[in-house]
């Protein structure tokens, strides 16, 4: 599924619980730890989630694998 075909987007507030996880990712750039921590908490809560990033490699070390909306990616199911 191409990322641009996704129909819904949500905004989430960065909380203290997110900050605790973000502090563990010392080698990850600050603009990336915010969405990664929010995504991590959503996934742990069992919420369906897709993170989009033009530079998915910046998320290495967070446990989050974002989709690049400029590429057609397929994933094995």
Helices and strands as residue ranges (DSSP letters): G 3-5, H 16-23, H 30-44, G 56-59
